[in-house]
């Protein structure tokens, strides 16, 4: 954890971050390139149905 929030980068194919997204809101984001959905067609929108 640092001034940019909580995050991890394994220096390989996985990284993620957890950052403040406003008053009382946080966002978890990242990528695992070995995942079966990374190159999925059509792309998967992980925010579909999320609050504004």
CHARMM internal coordinates of N, CA and C (Angstrom, degrees):
IC EDIT
DIST 1 N 1 CA 1.4448
DIST 1 CA 1 C 1.5237
ANGL 1 N 1 CA 1 C 108.33
DIST 1 C 2 N 1.3375
ANGL 1 CA 1 C 2 N 115.58
DIHE 1 N 1 CA 1 C 2 N 136.06
DIST 2 N 2 CA 1.4555
ANGL 1 C 2 N 2 CA 120.41
DIHE 1 CA 1 C 2 N 2 CA 177.80
DIST 2 CA 2 C 1.5258
ANGL 2 N 2 CA 2 C 108.84
DIHE 1 C 2 N 2 CA 2 C -146.01
DIST 2 C 3 N 1.3043
ANGL 2 CA 2 C 3 N 118.40
DIHE 2 N 2 CA 2 C 3 N -162.55
DIST 3 N 3 CA 1.4533
ANGL 2 C 3 N 3 CA 122.46
DIHE 2 CA 2 C 3 N 3 CA -178.99
DIST 3 CA 3 C 1.5172
ANGL 3 N 3 CA 3 C 114.36
DIHE 2 C 3 N 3 CA 3 C -63.82
DIST 3 C 4 N 1.3243
ANGL 3 CA 3 C 4 N 117.05
DIHE 3 N 3 CA 3 C 4 N -15.60
DIST 4 N 4 CA 1.4607
ANGL 3 C 4 N 4 CA 121.39
DIHE 3 CA 3 C 4 N 4 CA 179.45
DIST 4 CA 4 C 1.5247
ANGL 4 N 4 CA 4 C 112.29
DIHE 3 C 4 N 4 CA 4 C -98.62
DIST 4 C 5 N 1.3288
ANGL 4 CA 4 C 5 N 117.28
DIHE 4 N 4 CA 4 C 5 N 0.07
DIST 5 N 5 CA 1.4589
ANGL 4 C 5 N 5 CA 120.57
DIHE 4 CA 4 C 5 N 5 CA 178.69
DIST 5 CA 5 C 1.5135
ANGL 5 N 5 CA 5 C 111.96
DIHE 4 C 5 N 5 CA 5 C 112.49
DIST 5 C 6 N 1.3210
ANGL 5 CA 5 C 6 N 115.26
DIHE 5 N 5 CA 5 C 6 N -166.08
DIST 6 N 6 CA 1.4568
ANGL 5 C 6 N 6 CA 122.96
DIHE 5 CA 5 C 6 N 6 CA 179.74
DIST 6 CA 6 C 1.5274
ANGL 6 N 6 CA 6 C 108.11
DIHE 5 C 6 N 6 CA 6 C -93.98
DIST 6 C 7 N 1.3205
ANGL 6 CA 6 C 7 N 117.63
DIHE 6 N 6 CA 6 C 7 N 128.91
DIST 7 N 7 CA 1.4650
ANGL 6 C 7 N 7 CA 119.86
DIHE 6 CA 6 C 7 N 7 CA -177.54
DIST 7 CA 7 C 1.5206
ANGL 7 N 7 CA 7 C 111.34
DIHE 6 C 7 N 7 CA 7 C -154.85
DIST 7 C 8 N 1.3365
ANGL 7 CA 7 C 8 N 115.62
DIHE 7 N 7 CA 7 C 8 N 162.56
DIST 8 N 8 CA 1.4568
ANGL 7 C 8 N 8 CA 122.82
DIHE 7 CA 7 C 8 N 8 CA 178.20
DIST 8 CA 8 C 1.5229
ANGL 8 N 8 CA 8 C 108.66
DIHE 7 C 8 N 8 CA 8 C -142.74
DIST 8 C 9 N 1.3074
ANGL 8 CA 8 C 9 N 116.27
DIHE 8 N 8 CA 8 C 9 N 137.40
DIST 9 N 9 CA 1.4709
ANGL 8 C 9 N 9 CA 122.44
DIHE 8 CA 8 C 9 N 9 CA 171.23
DIST 9 CA 9 C 1.5136
ANGL 9 N 9 CA 9 C 106.07
DIHE 8 C 9 N 9 CA 9 C -136.86
DIST 9 C 10 N 1.3308
ANGL 9 CA 9 C 10 N 117.28
DIHE 9 N 9 CA 9 C 10 N 114.63
DIST 10 N 10 CA 1.4603
ANGL 9 C 10 N 10 CA 120.01
DIHE 9 CA 9 C 10 N 10 CA -177.20
DIST 10 CA 10 C 1.5222
ANGL 10 N 10 CA 10 C 112.89
DIHE 9 C 10 N 10 CA 10 C -82.12
DIST 10 C 11 N 1.3529
ANGL 10 CA 10 C 11 N 117.00
DIHE 10 N 10 CA 10 C 11 N 7.32
DIST 11 N 11 CA 1.4666
ANGL 10 C 11 N 11 CA 123.25
DIHE 10 CA 10 C 11 N 11 CA -179.69
DIST 11 CA 11 C 1.5257
ANGL 11 N 11 CA 11 C 111.27
DIHE 10 C 11 N 11 CA 11 C 61.19
DIST 11 C 12 N 1.3063
ANGL 11 CA 11 C 12 N 115.98
DIHE 11 N 11 CA 11 C 12 N 18.61
DIST 12 N 12 CA 1.4589
ANGL 11 C 12 N 12 CA 122.11
DIHE 11 CA 11 C 12 N 12 CA 177.28
DIST 12 CA 12 C 1.5068
ANGL 12 N 12 CA 12 C 108.70
DIHE 11 C 12 N 12 CA 12 C -122.78
DIST 12 C 13 N 1.3126
ANGL 12 CA 12 C 13 N 115.79
DIHE 12 N 12 CA 12 C 13 N -109.24
DIST 13 N 13 CA 1.4657
ANGL 12 C 13 N 13 CA 119.24
DIHE 12 CA 12 C 13 N 13 CA -176.68
DIST 13 CA 13 C 1.5241
ANGL 13 N 13 CA 13 C 112.66
DIHE 12 C 13 N 13 CA 13 C -121.87
DIST 13 C 14 N 1.3288
ANGL 13 CA 13 C 14 N 118.16
DIHE 13 N 13 CA 13 C 14 N 11.65
DIST 14 N 14 CA 1.4558
ANGL 13 C 14 N 14 CA 120.89
DIHE 13 CA 13 C 14 N 14 CA -178.35
DIST 14 CA 14 C 1.5179
ANGL 14 N 14 CA 14 C 110.24
DIHE 13 C 14 N 14 CA 14 C -127.14
DIST 14 C 15 N 1.3350
ANGL 14 CA 14 C 15 N 115.35
DIHE 14 N 14 CA 14 C 15 N 133.69
DIST 15 N 15 CA 1.4654
ANGL 14 C 15 N 15 CA 120.32
DIHE 14 CA 14 C 15 N 15 CA 173.00
DIST 15 CA 15 C 1.5144
ANGL 15 N 15 CA 15 C 108.35
DIHE 14 C 15 N 15 CA 15 C -150.31
DIST 15 C 16 N 1.2996
ANGL 15 CA 15 C 16 N 117.22
DIHE 15 N 15 CA 15 C 16 N 152.26
DIST 16 N 16 CA 1.4493
ANGL 15 C 16 N 16 CA 121.61
DIHE 15 CA 15 C 16 N 16 CA 175.73
DIST 16 CA 16 C 1.5218
ANGL 16 N 16 CA 16 C 109.31
DIHE 15 C 16 N 16 CA 16 C -154.48
DIST 16 C 17 N 1.3126
ANGL 16 CA 16 C 17 N 115.10
DIHE 16 N 16 CA 16 C 17 N 160.35
DIST 17 N 17 CA 1.4519
ANGL 16 C 17 N 17 CA 121.77
DIHE 16 CA 16 C 17 N 17 CA 177.11
DIST 17 CA 17 C 1.5160
ANGL 17 N 17 CA 17 C 110.46
DIHE 16 C 17 N 17 CA 17 C -143.92
DIST 17 C 18 N 1.3120
ANGL 17 CA 17 C 18 N 116.05
DIHE 17 N 17 CA 17 C 18 N 155.90
DIST 18 N 18 CA 1.4505
ANGL 17 C 18 N 18 CA 123.43
DIHE 17 CA 17 C 18 N 18 CA 178.71
DIST 18 CA 18 C 1.5177
ANGL 18 N 18 CA 18 C 105.30
DIHE 17 C 18 N 18 CA 18 C -134.03
DIST 18 C 19 N 1.3223
ANGL 18 CA 18 C 19 N 117.40
DIHE 18 N 18 CA 18 C 19 N 111.74
DIST 19 N 19 CA 1.4538
ANGL 18 C 19 N 19 CA 120.85
DIHE 18 CA 18 C 19 N 19 CA -172.74
DIST 19 CA 19 C 1.5198
ANGL 19 N 19 CA 19 C 111.60
DIHE 18 C 19 N 19 CA 19 C -130.73
DIST 19 C 20 N 1.3068
ANGL 19 CA 19 C 20 N 115.42
DIHE 19 N 19 CA 19 C 20 N 152.63
DIST 20 N 20 CA 1.4545
ANGL 19 C 20 N 20 CA 120.88
DIHE 19 CA 19 C 20 N 20 CA 176.54
DIST 20 CA 20 C 1.5220
ANGL 20 N 20 CA 20 C 108.81
DIHE 19 C 20 N 20 CA 20 C -68.08
DIST 20 C 21 N 1.3187
ANGL 20 CA 20 C 21 N 116.18
DIHE 20 N 20 CA 20 C 21 N 134.01
DIST 21 N 21 CA 1.4556
ANGL 20 C 21 N 21 CA 120.82
DIHE 20 CA 20 C 21 N 21 CA -178.44
DIST 21 CA 21 C 1.5143
ANGL 21 N 21 CA 21 C 112.56
DIHE 20 C 21 N 21 CA 21 C -118.80
DIST 21 C 22 N 1.3138
ANGL 21 CA 21 C 22 N 117.89
DIHE 21 N 21 CA 21 C 22 N 21.76
DIST 22 N 22 CA 1.4577
ANGL 21 C 22 N 22 CA 121.84
DIHE 21 CA 21 C 22 N 22 CA -178.77
DIST 22 CA 22 C 1.5089
ANGL 22 N 22 CA 22 C 110.10
DIHE 21 C 22 N 22 CA 22 C 132.32
DIST 22 C 23 N 1.3009
ANGL 22 CA 22 C 23 N 116.81
DIHE 22 N 22 CA 22 C 23 N -176.12
DIST 23 N 23 CA 1.4618
ANGL 22 C 23 N 23 CA 122.28
DIHE 22 CA 22 C 23 N 23 CA -177.81
DIST 23 CA 23 C 1.5267
ANGL 23 N 23 CA 23 C 111.16
DIHE 22 C 23 N 23 CA 23 C -59.08
DIST 23 C 24 N 1.3245
ANGL 23 CA 23 C 24 N 116.55
DIHE 23 N 23 CA 23 C 24 N 110.34
DIST 24 N 24 CA 1.4566
ANGL 23 C 24 N 24 CA 121.25
DIHE 23 CA 23 C 24 N 24 CA 177.66
DIST 24 CA 24 C 1.5157
ANGL 24 N 24 CA 24 C 115.24
DIHE 23 C 24 N 24 CA 24 C 70.50
DIST 24 C 25 N 1.3500
ANGL 24 CA 24 C 25 N 117.58
DIHE 24 N 24 CA 24 C 25 N 14.39
DIST 25 N 25 CA 1.4669
ANGL 24 C 25 N 25 CA 120.68
DIHE 24 CA 24 C 25 N 25 CA -178.17
DIST 25 CA 25 C 1.5252
ANGL 25 N 25 CA 25 C 109.64
DIHE 24 C 25 N 25 CA 25 C -123.43
DIST 25 C 26 N 1.3211
ANGL 25 CA 25 C 26 N 115.18
DIHE 25 N 25 CA 25 C 26 N 144.41
DIST 26 N 26 CA 1.4587
ANGL 25 C 26 N 26 CA 121.66
DIHE 25 CA 25 C 26 N 26 CA 179.23
DIST 26 CA 26 C 1.5201
ANGL 26 N 26 CA 26 C 108.97
DIHE 25 C 26 N 26 CA 26 C -136.18
DIST 26 C 27 N 1.3207
ANGL 26 CA 26 C 27 N 115.98
DIHE 26 N 26 CA 26 C 27 N 154.80
DIST 27 N 27 CA 1.4633
ANGL 26 C 27 N 27 CA 121.75
DIHE 26 CA 26 C 27 N 27 CA -178.66
DIST 27 CA 27 C 1.5283
ANGL 27 N 27 CA 27 C 108.63
DIHE 26 C 27 N 27 CA 27 C -126.16
DIST 27 C 28 N 1.3213
ANGL 27 CA 27 C 28 N 115.86
DIHE 27 N 27 CA 27 C 28 N 128.97
DIST 28 N 28 CA 1.4610
ANGL 27 C 28 N 28 CA 122.24
DIHE 27 CA 27 C 28 N 28 CA 173.24
DIST 28 CA 28 C 1.5237
ANGL 28 N 28 CA 28 C 106.79
DIHE 27 C 28 N 28 CA 28 C -103.81
DIST 28 C 29 N 1.3223
ANGL 28 CA 28 C 29 N 117.59
DIHE 28 N 28 CA 28 C 29 N 127.62
DIST 29 N 29 CA 1.4600
ANGL 28 C 29 N 29 CA 121.84
DIHE 28 CA 28 C 29 N 29 CA -176.63
DIST 29 CA 29 C 1.5204
ANGL 29 N 29 CA 29 C 109.22
DIHE 28 C 29 N 29 CA 29 C -145.01
DIST 29 C 30 N 1.3350
ANGL 29 CA 29 C 30 N 116.52
DIHE 29 N 29 CA 29 C 30 N 159.69
DIST 30 N 30 CA 1.4522
ANGL 29 C 30 N 30 CA 119.35
DIHE 29 CA 29 C 30 N 30 CA 177.21
DIST 30 CA 30 C 1.5097
ANGL 30 N 30 CA 30 C 112.30
DIHE 29 C 30 N 30 CA 30 C 164.11
DIST 30 C 31 N 1.3351
ANGL 30 CA 30 C 31 N 114.52
DIHE 30 N 30 CA 30 C 31 N -168.17
DIST 31 N 31 CA 1.4592
ANGL 30 C 31 N 31 CA 120.33
DIHE 30 CA 30 C 31 N 31 CA -177.85
DIST 31 CA 31 C 1.5193
ANGL 31 N 31 CA 31 C 110.22
DIHE 30 C 31 N 31 CA 31 C -155.28
DIST 31 C 32 N 1.3043
ANGL 31 CA 31 C 32 N 114.85
DIHE 31 N 31 CA 31 C 32 N 142.65
DIST 32 N 32 CA 1.4620
ANGL 31 C 32 N 32 CA 122.49
DIHE 31 CA 31 C 32 N 32 CA 170.89
DIST 32 CA 32 C 1.5205
ANGL 32 N 32 CA 32 C 105.79
DIHE 31 C 32 N 32 CA 32 C -126.13
DIST 32 C 33 N 1.3236
ANGL 32 CA 32 C 33 N 117.20
DIHE 32 N 32 CA 32 C 33 N 101.76
DIST 33 N 33 CA 1.4679
ANGL 32 C 33 N 33 CA 121.19
DIHE 32 CA 32 C 33 N 33 CA -174.16
DIST 33 CA 33 C 1.5155
ANGL 33 N 33 CA 33 C 113.05
DIHE 32 C 33 N 33 CA 33 C -63.17
DIST 33 C 34 N 1.3257
ANGL 33 CA 33 C 34 N 117.91
DIHE 33 N 33 CA 33 C 34 N -16.92
DIST 34 N 34 CA 1.4617
ANGL 33 C 34 N 34 CA 119.41
DIHE 33 CA 33 C 34 N 34 CA 177.94
DIST 34 CA 34 C 1.5281
ANGL 34 N 34 CA 34 C 111.54
DIHE 33 C 34 N 34 CA 34 C -85.94
DIST 34 C 35 N 1.3296
ANGL 34 CA 34 C 35 N 117.12
DIHE 34 N 34 CA 34 C 35 N -2.25
DIST 35 N 35 CA 1.4609
ANGL 34 C 35 N 35 CA 121.77
DIHE 34 CA 34 C 35 N 35 CA 179.60
DIST 35 CA 35 C 1.5238
ANGL 35 N 35 CA 35 C 110.75
DIHE 34 C 35 N 35 CA 35 C -69.63
DIST 35 C 36 N 1.3104
ANGL 35 CA 35 C 36 N 116.71
DIHE 35 N 35 CA 35 C 36 N 147.95
DIST 36 N 36 CA 1.4520
ANGL 35 C 36 N 36 CA 121.82
DIHE 35 CA 35 C 36 N 36 CA 178.99
DIST 36 CA 36 C 1.5198
ANGL 36 N 36 CA 36 C 113.77
DIHE 35 C 36 N 36 CA 36 C -71.74
DIST 36 C 37 N 1.3445
ANGL 36 CA 36 C 37 N 118.45
DIHE 36 N 36 CA 36 C 37 N -13.94
DIST 37 N 37 CA 1.4649
ANGL 36 C 37 N 37 CA 120.32
DIHE 36 CA 36 C 37 N 37 CA -179.12
DIST 37 CA 37 C 1.5286
ANGL 37 N 37 CA 37 C 113.11
DIHE 36 C 37 N 37 CA 37 C -100.12
DIST 37 C 38 N 1.3349
ANGL 37 CA 37 C 38 N 118.19
DIHE 37 N 37 CA 37 C 38 N -3.42
DIST 38 N 38 CA 1.4616
ANGL 37 C 38 N 38 CA 120.41
DIHE 37 CA 37 C 38 N 38 CA -178.17
DIST 38 CA 38 C 1.5202
ANGL 38 N 38 CA 38 C 111.68
DIHE 37 C 38 N 38 CA 38 C -57.67
DIST 38 C 39 N 1.2973
ANGL 38 CA 38 C 39 N 117.29
DIHE 38 N 38 CA 38 C 39 N -43.43
DIST 39 N 39 CA 1.4708
ANGL 38 C 39 N 39 CA 120.78
DIHE 38 CA 38 C 39 N 39 CA -176.73
DIST 39 CA 39 C 1.5308
ANGL 39 N 39 CA 39 C 110.74
DIHE 38 C 39 N 39 CA 39 C -110.34
DIST 39 C 40 N 1.3352
ANGL 39 CA 39 C 40 N 117.13
DIHE 39 N 39 CA 39 C 40 N 24.94
DIST 40 N 40 CA 1.4634
ANGL 39 C 40 N 40 CA 122.48
DIHE 39 CA 39 C 40 N 40 CA -177.73
DIST 40 CA 40 C 1.5233
ANGL 40 N 40 CA 40 C 110.75
DIHE 39 C 40 N 40 CA 40 C -62.79
DIST 40 C 41 N 1.3316
ANGL 40 CA 40 C 41 N 117.13
DIHE 40 N 40 CA 40 C 41 N 138.84
DIST 41 N 41 CA 1.4687
ANGL 40 C 41 N 41 CA 122.50
DIHE 40 CA 40 C 41 N 41 CA 175.33
DIST 41 CA 41 C 1.5118
ANGL 41 N 41 CA 41 C 108.48
DIHE 40 C 41 N 41 CA 41 C -119.79
DIST 41 C 42 N 1.3120
ANGL 41 CA 41 C 42 N 119.15
DIHE 41 N 41 CA 41 C 42 N 125.38
DIST 42 N 42 CA 1.4573
ANGL 41 C 42 N 42 CA 127.47
DIHE 41 CA 41 C 42 N 42 CA -4.64
DIST 42 CA 42 C 1.5247
ANGL 42 N 42 CA 42 C 109.99
DIHE 41 C 42 N 42 CA 42 C -70.48
DIST 42 C 43 N 1.3462
ANGL 42 CA 42 C 43 N 117.10
DIHE 42 N 42 CA 42 C 43 N 159.33
DIST 43 N 43 CA 1.4653
ANGL 42 C 43 N 43 CA 120.52
DIHE 42 CA 42 C 43 N 43 CA -179.46
DIST 43 CA 43 C 1.5299
ANGL 43 N 43 CA 43 C 111.62
DIHE 42 C 43 N 43 CA 43 C -56.81
DIST 43 C 44 N 1.3223
ANGL 43 CA 43 C 44 N 116.26
DIHE 43 N 43 CA 43 C 44 N 148.16
DIST 44 N 44 CA 1.4571
ANGL 43 C 44 N 44 CA 122.33
DIHE 43 CA 43 C 44 N 44 CA 177.86
DIST 44 CA 44 C 1.5185
ANGL 44 N 44 CA 44 C 108.29
DIHE 43 C 44 N 44 CA 44 C -91.13
DIST 44 C 45 N 1.3414
ANGL 44 CA 44 C 45 N 116.79
DIHE 44 N 44 CA 44 C 45 N 121.84
DIST 45 N 45 CA 1.4677
ANGL 44 C 45 N 45 CA 121.18
DIHE 44 CA 44 C 45 N 45 CA 176.95
DIST 45 CA 45 C 1.5190
ANGL 45 N 45 CA 45 C 107.97
DIHE 44 C 45 N 45 CA 45 C -91.42
DIST 45 C 46 N 1.3307
ANGL 45 CA 45 C 46 N 116.63
DIHE 45 N 45 CA 45 C 46 N 103.99
DIST 46 N 46 CA 1.4500
ANGL 45 C 46 N 46 CA 121.66
DIHE 45 CA 45 C 46 N 46 CA -176.74
DIST 46 CA 46 C 1.5266
ANGL 46 N 46 CA 46 C 113.19
DIHE 45 C 46 N 46 CA 46 C -69.92
DIST 46 C 47 N 1.3337
ANGL 46 CA 46 C 47 N 117.36
DIHE 46 N 46 CA 46 C 47 N -11.41
DIST 47 N 47 CA 1.4676
ANGL 46 C 47 N 47 CA 120.61
DIHE 46 CA 46 C 47 N 47 CA -178.76
DIST 47 CA 47 C 1.5213
ANGL 47 N 47 CA 47 C 113.18
DIHE 46 C 47 N 47 CA 47 C -99.18
DIST 47 C 48 N 1.3218
ANGL 47 CA 47 C 48 N 118.18
DIHE 47 N 47 CA 47 C 48 N 1.44
DIST 48 N 48 CA 1.4581
ANGL 47 C 48 N 48 CA 120.76
DIHE 47 CA 47 C 48 N 48 CA 178.53
DIST 48 CA 48 C 1.5203
ANGL 48 N 48 CA 48 C 109.80
DIHE 47 C 48 N 48 CA 48 C -58.12
DIST 48 C 49 N 1.3175
ANGL 48 CA 48 C 49 N 116.32
DIHE 48 N 48 CA 48 C 49 N 125.49
DIST 49 N 49 CA 1.4537
ANGL 48 C 49 N 49 CA 121.27
DIHE 48 CA 48 C 49 N 49 CA 179.79
DIST 49 CA 49 C 1.5154
ANGL 49 N 49 CA 49 C 114.87
DIHE 48 C 49 N 49 CA 49 C 84.88
DIST 49 C 50 N 1.3270
ANGL 49 CA 49 C 50 N 117.22
DIHE 49 N 49 CA 49 C 50 N -1.08
DIST 50 N 50 CA 1.4749
ANGL 49 C 50 N 50 CA 120.48
DIHE 49 CA 49 C 50 N 50 CA 178.92
DIST 50 CA 50 C 1.5391
ANGL 50 N 50 CA 50 C 109.65
DIHE 49 C 50 N 50 CA 50 C -75.02
DIST 50 C 51 N 1.3201
ANGL 50 CA 50 C 51 N 116.60
DIHE 50 N 50 CA 50 C 51 N 153.64
DIST 51 N 51 CA 1.4686
ANGL 50 C 51 N 51 CA 118.45
DIHE 50 CA 50 C 51 N 51 CA 177.22
DIST 51 CA 51 C 1.5259
ANGL 51 N 51 CA 51 C 111.27
DIHE 50 C 51 N 51 CA 51 C -64.10
DIST 51 C 52 N 1.3170
ANGL 51 CA 51 C 52 N 116.78
DIHE 51 N 51 CA 51 C 52 N 153.87
DIST 52 N 52 CA 1.4705
ANGL 51 C 52 N 52 CA 122.83
DIHE 51 CA 51 C 52 N 52 CA -178.48
DIST 52 CA 52 C 1.5039
ANGL 52 N 52 CA 52 C 114.52
DIHE 51 C 52 N 52 CA 52 C -62.96
END
COOR INIT
IC SEED 1 N 1 CA 1 C
IC BUILD
